[in-house]
Amino acid sequence: MPGGYRKRLSDVRSKHPLRNTYRETMAKLDALDRLAVWTTAHVGTMGFFLVILAWTIIWLSWNFLAPAQLKFDPPMGFVFWLFISNVIQILLMPLIMIGQNIQGMHAEARAEHDLEVNVKAEKEIEIILHHLEQQNDLLVAMLESQGLKIDEVLKEMEDRRRLARTR
């Protein structure tokens, strides 16, 4: 019986090998999709925020504090700064949405793989439980063949445990 148990357990393991869903998802992407994922991952960081903040502070400070002949975007209008900011937003918005869609596909693949792993684990647990039930039946049969009743053996084991705890 133990050989049959090992065979069934190895069958369950070999039918569904573990996968790296991130690697699988990234392998399917072309260069532009990878750029979208990279952009999505980096735009939402403090580093990107600090770069935009520094650029804004430098731009506005220069156009407020520089001599009049060196200012290239007059204060209070800042039309050029607004134009560049809007272009950045317009370009980043669809790129981030594409990256989020790709990350969503990866999340779905990961969830599907998690389900496969859980189903595989459930099958392995069922095999182990079946094996334990067979062992239990075998032990009961052995005890009964020696003229012992299972209730008496369990009571004796419980008495021994209680005695060991009191020591």
C-alpha atoms as an extended CHARMM CRD file, in Angstrom:
* protein
*
       167  EXT
         1         1  MET       CA              0.0000000000        0.0000000000        0.0000000000  PROA      1               0.0000000000
         2         2  PRO       CA              2.7240000000        2.5690000000        0.7390000000  PROA      2               0.0000000000
         3         3  GLY       CA              4.0800000000        2.1910000000       -2.8110000000  PROA      3               0.0000000000
         4         4  GLY       CA              0.6400000000        3.0080000000       -4.2300000000  PROA      4               0.0000000000
         5         5  TYR       CA              0.4530000000        6.0520000000       -1.9860000000  PROA      5               0.0000000000
         6         6  ARG       CA              3.8410000000        7.3210000000       -3.2030000000  PROA      6               0.0000000000
         7         7  LYS       CA              2.9140000000        6.7350000000       -6.8190000000  PROA      7               0.0000000000
         8         8  ARG       CA             -0.3900000000        8.6220000000       -6.5350000000  PROA      8               0.0000000000
         9         9  LEU       CA              1.2810000000       11.5270000000       -4.7210000000  PROA      9               0.0000000000
        10        10  SER       CA              4.0510000000       11.8010000000       -7.3230000000  PROA      10              0.0000000000
        11        11  ASP       CA              1.4190000000       11.6720000000      -10.0910000000  PROA      11              0.0000000000
        12        12  VAL       CA             -0.3180000000       14.7190000000       -8.5980000000  PROA      12              0.0000000000
        13        13  ARG       CA              2.9830000000       16.6020000000       -8.3110000000  PROA      13              0.0000000000
        14        14  SER       CA              4.1970000000       15.8530000000      -11.8270000000  PROA      14              0.0000000000
        15        15  LYS       CA              0.9590000000       16.7670000000      -13.6230000000  PROA      15              0.0000000000
        16        16  HSD       CA              1.0920000000       20.4230000000      -12.5550000000  PROA      16              0.0000000000
        17        17  PRO       CA              4.6440000000       21.7730000000      -12.2540000000  PROA      17              0.0000000000
        18        18  LEU       CA              5.1110000000       25.1360000000      -10.5410000000  PROA      18              0.0000000000
        19        19  ARG       CA              5.2830000000       28.1670000000      -12.8420000000  PROA      19              0.0000000000
        20        20  ASN       CA              6.6750000000       31.6850000000      -12.6390000000  PROA      20              0.0000000000
        21        21  THR       CA              3.6730000000       33.6950000000      -13.8440000000  PROA      21              0.0000000000
        22        22  TYR       CA              5.6170000000       36.9900000000      -13.8530000000  PROA      22              0.0000000000
        23        23  ARG       CA              8.2380000000       35.5760000000      -16.1900000000  PROA      23              0.0000000000
        24        24  GLU       CA              5.5410000000       34.0750000000      -18.4280000000  PROA      24              0.0000000000
        25        25  THR       CA              3.6440000000       37.3760000000      -18.6280000000  PROA      25              0.0000000000
        26        26  MET       CA              6.7660000000       39.4410000000      -19.3040000000  PROA      26              0.0000000000
        27        27  ALA       CA              7.9320000000       37.0050000000      -22.0050000000  PROA      27              0.0000000000
        28        28  LYS       CA              4.7290000000       37.6490000000      -23.9800000000  PROA      28              0.0000000000
        29        29  LEU       CA              5.2270000000       41.4400000000      -24.0310000000  PROA      29              0.0000000000
        30        30  ASP       CA              6.7900000000       43.4490000000      -26.8130000000  PROA      30              0.0000000000
        31        31  ALA       CA              9.1390000000       46.4030000000      -26.2130000000  PROA      31              0.0000000000
        32        32  LEU       CA              6.3580000000       49.0140000000      -26.0470000000  PROA      32              0.0000000000
        33        33  ASP       CA              4.3760000000       46.9880000000      -23.5220000000  PROA      33              0.0000000000
        34        34  ARG       CA              7.5090000000       46.5780000000      -21.3860000000  PROA      34              0.0000000000
        35        35  LEU       CA              7.9850000000       50.3680000000      -21.5870000000  PROA      35              0.0000000000
        36        36  ALA       CA              4.3950000000       50.8450000000      -20.3720000000  PROA      36              0.0000000000
        37        37  VAL       CA              4.9620000000       48.4700000000      -17.4380000000  PROA      37              0.0000000000
        38        38  TRP       CA              8.2570000000       50.1840000000      -16.5660000000  PROA      38              0.0000000000
        39        39  THR       CA              6.6180000000       53.6210000000      -16.7410000000  PROA      39              0.0000000000
        40        40  THR       CA              3.6850000000       52.4990000000      -14.5940000000  PROA      40              0.0000000000
        41        41  ALA       CA              6.0720000000       51.0790000000      -12.0020000000  PROA      41              0.0000000000
        42        42  HSD       CA              8.2810000000       54.1820000000      -11.8620000000  PROA      42              0.0000000000
        43        43  VAL       CA              5.7980000000       57.0560000000      -12.1970000000  PROA      43              0.0000000000
        44        44  GLY       CA              4.1200000000       56.1000000000       -8.9330000000  PROA      44              0.0000000000
        45        45  THR       CA              7.2930000000       56.4930000000       -6.8910000000  PROA      45              0.0000000000
        46        46  MET       CA              8.5930000000       59.2420000000       -4.6130000000  PROA      46              0.0000000000
        47        47  GLY       CA             11.5900000000       59.5930000000       -6.9200000000  PROA      47              0.0000000000
        48        48  PHE       CA              9.3670000000       60.6100000000       -9.8380000000  PROA      48              0.0000000000
        49        49  PHE       CA              7.4210000000       62.9800000000       -7.5830000000  PROA      49              0.0000000000
        50        50  LEU       CA             10.6530000000       64.6000000000       -6.3910000000  PROA      50              0.0000000000
        51        51  VAL       CA             11.8960000000       65.0270000000       -9.9840000000  PROA      51              0.0000000000
        52        52  ILE       CA              8.6370000000       66.7430000000      -10.9990000000  PROA      52              0.0000000000
        53        53  LEU       CA              8.6790000000       68.8540000000       -7.8230000000  PROA      53              0.0000000000
        54        54  ALA       CA             12.3040000000       69.9240000000       -8.3910000000  PROA      54              0.0000000000
        55        55  TRP       CA             11.6180000000       70.7100000000      -12.0690000000  PROA      55              0.0000000000
        56        56  THR       CA              8.5910000000       72.8240000000      -11.0980000000  PROA      56              0.0000000000
        57        57  ILE       CA             10.4430000000       74.6950000000       -8.3400000000  PROA      57              0.0000000000
        58        58  ILE       CA             13.4400000000       75.4210000000      -10.5870000000  PROA      58              0.0000000000
        59        59  TRP       CA             11.2220000000       76.5210000000      -13.4940000000  PROA      59              0.0000000000
        60        60  LEU       CA              9.0160000000       78.7960000000      -11.4040000000  PROA      60              0.0000000000
        61        61  SER       CA             11.9340000000       80.1650000000       -9.3480000000  PROA      61              0.0000000000
        62        62  TRP       CA             13.9240000000       81.0020000000      -12.4790000000  PROA      62              0.0000000000
        63        63  ASN       CA             11.0030000000       82.7920000000      -14.0890000000  PROA      63              0.0000000000
        64        64  PHE       CA             10.1920000000       84.7170000000      -10.8910000000  PROA      64              0.0000000000
        65        65  LEU       CA             13.7120000000       85.6000000000       -9.7470000000  PROA      65              0.0000000000
        66        66  ALA       CA             15.8260000000       85.8730000000      -12.9170000000  PROA      66              0.0000000000
        67        67  PRO       CA             16.4710000000       89.2500000000      -14.5830000000  PROA      67              0.0000000000
        68        68  ALA       CA             13.7290000000       90.2430000000      -17.0350000000  PROA      68              0.0000000000
        69        69  GLN       CA             15.8750000000       89.6410000000      -20.1590000000  PROA      69              0.0000000000
        70        70  LEU       CA             16.6070000000       85.9940000000      -19.0310000000  PROA      70              0.0000000000
        71        71  LYS       CA             13.0090000000       84.9990000000      -18.2730000000  PROA      71              0.0000000000
        72        72  PHE       CA             11.5840000000       82.7480000000      -20.9820000000  PROA      72              0.0000000000
        73        73  ASP       CA              8.1280000000       82.0930000000      -19.4600000000  PROA      73              0.0000000000
        74        74  PRO       CA              6.6770000000       85.2730000000      -17.9340000000  PROA      74              0.0000000000
        75        75  PRO       CA              5.3210000000       85.0200000000      -14.3720000000  PROA      75              0.0000000000
        76        76  MET       CA              1.6220000000       84.7220000000      -13.6240000000  PROA      76              0.0000000000
        77        77  GLY       CA              0.9620000000       83.1260000000      -17.0180000000  PROA      77              0.0000000000
        78        78  PHE       CA              3.5740000000       80.3980000000      -17.1610000000  PROA      78              0.0000000000
        79        79  VAL       CA              2.0570000000       79.3230000000      -20.4760000000  PROA      79              0.0000000000
        80        80  PHE       CA              5.0880000000       77.2930000000      -21.5830000000  PROA      80              0.0000000000
        81        81  TRP       CA              5.3080000000       75.5110000000      -18.2060000000  PROA      81              0.0000000000
        82        82  LEU       CA              1.5860000000       74.6650000000      -18.3710000000  PROA      82              0.0000000000
        83        83  PHE       CA              1.9680000000       73.4360000000      -21.9520000000  PROA      83              0.0000000000
        84        84  ILE       CA              4.8670000000       71.1180000000      -21.0630000000  PROA      84              0.0000000000
        85        85  SER       CA              3.0520000000       69.8600000000      -17.9430000000  PROA      85              0.0000000000
        86        86  ASN       CA             -0.0620000000       69.0620000000      -19.9780000000  PROA      86              0.0000000000
        87        87  VAL       CA              1.9470000000       67.2440000000      -22.6570000000  PROA      87              0.0000000000
        88        88  ILE       CA              3.6070000000       65.1190000000      -19.9630000000  PROA      88              0.0000000000
        89        89  GLN       CA              0.1980000000       64.3030000000      -18.4440000000  PROA      89              0.0000000000
        90        90  ILE       CA             -1.3630000000       63.5030000000      -21.8140000000  PROA      90              0.0000000000
        91        91  LEU       CA              1.5030000000       61.1550000000      -22.7120000000  PROA      91              0.0000000000
        92        92  LEU       CA              1.7040000000       59.4670000000      -19.3100000000  PROA      92              0.0000000000
        93        93  MET       CA             -2.0210000000       58.8300000000      -18.8760000000  PROA      93              0.0000000000
        94        94  PRO       CA             -2.4940000000       56.2260000000      -21.6540000000  PROA      94              0.0000000000
        95        95  LEU       CA              0.9380000000       54.7350000000      -20.9750000000  PROA      95              0.0000000000
        96        96  ILE       CA              0.0600000000       54.1910000000      -17.3190000000  PROA      96              0.0000000000
        97        97  MET       CA             -3.3340000000       52.7280000000      -18.2580000000  PROA      97              0.0000000000
        98        98  ILE       CA             -1.6570000000       50.2630000000      -20.6360000000  PROA      98              0.0000000000
        99        99  GLY       CA              0.8250000000       49.3110000000      -17.9140000000  PROA      99              0.0000000000
       100       100  GLN       CA             -2.0180000000       48.8130000000      -15.4340000000  PROA      100             0.0000000000
       101       101  ASN       CA             -3.8480000000       46.5730000000      -17.9010000000  PROA      101             0.0000000000
       102       102  ILE       CA             -0.7150000000       44.4560000000      -18.3080000000  PROA      102             0.0000000000
       103       103  GLN       CA             -0.2340000000       44.3140000000      -14.5450000000  PROA      103             0.0000000000
       104       104  GLY       CA             -3.8960000000       43.2550000000      -14.2760000000  PROA      104             0.0000000000
       105       105  MET       CA             -3.2550000000       40.4230000000      -16.7600000000  PROA      105             0.0000000000
       106       106  HSD       CA             -0.3240000000       39.3190000000      -14.6020000000  PROA      106             0.0000000000
       107       107  ALA       CA             -2.4900000000       39.4440000000      -11.4740000000  PROA      107             0.0000000000
       108       108  GLU       CA             -5.1000000000       37.2600000000      -13.2020000000  PROA      108             0.0000000000
       109       109  ALA       CA             -2.4180000000       34.7690000000      -14.2920000000  PROA      109             0.0000000000
       110       110  ARG       CA             -1.0440000000       34.6980000000      -10.7430000000  PROA      110             0.0000000000
       111       111  ALA       CA             -4.5330000000       34.1360000000       -9.2930000000  PROA      111             0.0000000000
       112       112  GLU       CA             -5.1560000000       31.3210000000      -11.7670000000  PROA      112             0.0000000000
       113       113  HSD       CA             -1.8370000000       29.7250000000      -10.8260000000  PROA      113             0.0000000000
       114       114  ASP       CA             -2.6690000000       30.0780000000       -7.1220000000  PROA      114             0.0000000000
       115       115  LEU       CA             -5.9230000000       28.2490000000       -7.7760000000  PROA      115             0.0000000000
       116       116  GLU       CA             -4.0340000000       25.4540000000       -9.5620000000  PROA      116             0.0000000000
       117       117  VAL       CA             -1.6210000000       25.1710000000       -6.6220000000  PROA      117             0.0000000000
       118       118  ASN       CA             -4.5220000000       25.0620000000       -4.1530000000  PROA      118             0.0000000000
       119       119  VAL       CA             -6.3110000000       22.3570000000       -6.1550000000  PROA      119             0.0000000000
       120       120  LYS       CA             -3.0590000000       20.3750000000       -6.3240000000  PROA      120             0.0000000000
       121       121  ALA       CA             -2.5650000000       20.7600000000       -2.5630000000  PROA      121             0.0000000000
       122       122  GLU       CA             -6.1420000000       19.6530000000       -1.9390000000  PROA      122             0.0000000000
       123       123  LYS       CA             -5.5710000000       16.4900000000       -4.0040000000  PROA      123             0.0000000000
       124       124  GLU       CA             -2.3650000000       15.7500000000       -2.1040000000  PROA      124             0.0000000000
       125       125  ILE       CA             -4.1580000000       16.2770000000        1.2080000000  PROA      125             0.0000000000
       126       126  GLU       CA             -6.9450000000       13.9240000000        0.1310000000  PROA      126             0.0000000000
       127       127  ILE       CA             -4.3650000000       11.2420000000       -0.7440000000  PROA      127             0.0000000000
       128       128  ILE       CA             -2.6140000000       11.7080000000        2.6060000000  PROA      128             0.0000000000
       129       129  LEU       CA             -5.9160000000       11.5660000000        4.5040000000  PROA      129             0.0000000000
       130       130  HSD       CA             -6.9010000000        8.4080000000        2.6150000000  PROA      130             0.0000000000
       131       131  HSD       CA             -3.5280000000        6.8990000000        3.5040000000  PROA      131             0.0000000000
       132       132  LEU       CA             -3.9830000000        7.8360000000        7.1800000000  PROA      132             0.0000000000
       133       133  GLU       CA             -7.4500000000        6.2720000000        7.1990000000  PROA      133             0.0000000000
       134       134  GLN       CA             -5.9630000000        3.0540000000        5.7920000000  PROA      134             0.0000000000
       135       135  GLN       CA             -3.2710000000        3.1030000000        8.4980000000  PROA      135             0.0000000000
       136       136  ASN       CA             -5.9250000000        3.6840000000       11.1370000000  PROA      136             0.0000000000
       137       137  ASP       CA             -8.0000000000        0.7510000000        9.8520000000  PROA      137             0.0000000000
       138       138  LEU       CA             -4.8730000000       -1.4120000000        9.8060000000  PROA      138             0.0000000000
       139       139  LEU       CA             -3.9770000000       -0.4620000000       13.3960000000  PROA      139             0.0000000000
       140       140  VAL       CA             -7.5100000000       -1.1490000000       14.6000000000  PROA      140             0.0000000000
       141       141  ALA       CA             -7.4660000000       -4.5440000000       12.8610000000  PROA      141             0.0000000000
       142       142  MET       CA             -4.0830000000       -5.3490000000       14.4740000000  PROA      142             0.0000000000
       143       143  LEU       CA             -5.3660000000       -4.4020000000       17.9180000000  PROA      143             0.0000000000
       144       144  GLU       CA             -8.5260000000       -6.4370000000       17.4790000000  PROA      144             0.0000000000
       145       145  SER       CA             -6.5320000000       -9.4530000000       16.2710000000  PROA      145             0.0000000000
       146       146  GLN       CA             -4.6130000000       -9.3220000000       19.5500000000  PROA      146             0.0000000000
       147       147  GLY       CA             -7.8620000000       -9.2720000000       21.4850000000  PROA      147             0.0000000000
       148       148  LEU       CA             -7.6810000000       -5.6100000000       22.4630000000  PROA      148             0.0000000000
       149       149  LYS       CA            -10.4930000000       -3.1390000000       22.0870000000  PROA      149             0.0000000000
       150       150  ILE       CA             -9.6760000000        0.2520000000       20.6370000000  PROA      150             0.0000000000
       151       151  ASP       CA            -11.5650000000        2.0850000000       23.4050000000  PROA      151             0.0000000000
       152       152  GLU       CA             -9.4490000000        0.3840000000       26.0620000000  PROA      152             0.0000000000
       153       153  VAL       CA             -6.1860000000        1.2310000000       24.2440000000  PROA      153             0.0000000000
       154       154  LEU       CA             -7.2180000000        4.8930000000       23.8180000000  PROA      154             0.0000000000
       155       155  LYS       CA             -8.1880000000        5.1300000000       27.4970000000  PROA      155             0.0000000000
       156       156  GLU       CA             -4.8420000000        3.6520000000       28.5300000000  PROA      156             0.0000000000
       157       157  MET       CA             -2.9780000000        6.1090000000       26.2760000000  PROA      157             0.0000000000
       158       158  GLU       CA             -4.9060000000        9.0390000000       27.7620000000  PROA      158             0.0000000000
       159       159  ASP       CA             -4.0940000000        7.8380000000       31.2870000000  PROA      159             0.0000000000
       160       160  ARG       CA             -0.3940000000        7.6780000000       30.3810000000  PROA      160             0.0000000000
       161       161  ARG       CA             -0.5220000000       11.2270000000       28.9870000000  PROA      161             0.0000000000
       162       162  ARG       CA             -2.1760000000       12.5460000000       32.1390000000  PROA      162             0.0000000000
       163       163  LEU       CA              0.3890000000       10.7820000000       34.2850000000  PROA      163             0.0000000000
       164       164  ALA       CA              3.2520000000       12.2160000000       32.2230000000  PROA      164             0.0000000000
       165       165  ARG       CA              1.8650000000       15.7460000000       32.5630000000  PROA      165             0.0000000000
       166       166  THR       CA              1.6330000000       15.5440000000       36.3310000000  PROA      166             0.0000000000
       167       167  ARG       CA              5.2820000000       14.5990000000       36.6870000000  PROA      167             0.0000000000
